[in-house]
Amino acid sequence: MSAQATGTVPVIDMAPFLAGDGDAKAATARAVDAACQDTGFLVVTGHGVPAPLIADAFAEFHAFFDLPVVEKERVRSPRGDNLRGYVGIEENALSYSIDATTPPDLFERFTCGLPDVPDDAFHNARRDTLFQPNIWPAARPSMAPVAGDYFRAMERLIADLLRLCAVALDVDEQFFADKIDHHSPLLSANLYPAQPAVPEPGQLRAGAHTDYGSLTILASEDKPGGLQVMTRDGNWRDVRPAPNSFIINIGDLMARWTNDRWVSTLHRVVNPPRAAADTSRRLSLVFFHHPNQDALIECIPSCASAGNPAKYPPITAGDYIMGKFAKQRTAAQ
């Protein structure tokens, strides 16, 4: 249940839900439903992901970003699609995905996909796109196994979170299971460097955007210049990570599934105060969950009524997400 709040975002302990007690599961689900209707953001504890695994992942990705630029450049995607490997600073402009033009964002990124791609017809037909090979730096041989372990932990957590979401939405607890059994999530490590130079007007660490998929799981360092969410009153509010927690937010597809009962909220990463700019380096690990490409996203029955009919036509997850990717532009474009 909701135990405390960080800014305007409730902190919810998942442990009672995972323990399986009926009353506790229902209470936790009610807290999730309230948070998702309010800001679309919540912070979860009691999630079952070991703290040493999280620490190892942060250490490994910090070591990657400490590599010389020439080493990082060697793991750029040969396809140029930014779905694998390294992307340099000022090469993304996330605000373009909501049709807003801003200077490019002040972060560099490394992205990987599934560590274990099944050898079957569905996955083999998409090995040049959704399930393309990961790219790992030769200078960091420990990076692939550590990232793979963290990725698998996020897959387990997503499955638990979606069971919790199903209960909160008053549908069968396994409602989402057959919609994520060949999913295509991405794990991105975002490094926001210190800012000795003043950014351009309108330039942020990450411009305002919504996420495209079902849920996003964020683990972040608590450093100056962090996450902000737009509240219902149109104001930006800080969201600071709590110890041994993850920040969860609703993506566009979940908002469509729920007929906007749950909100996919604009969020951004702001610049640090100038007094703290030189010591503001910040690393975030972001797990973007995308359902099965062929999953049909249509209004969940419990989210519509005679007075509140379905707002959106059905669409496959793949069609929606690829449309958003097409709008998200890099600085080079």
Disulfide bonds with the S-S distance in Angstrom:
none
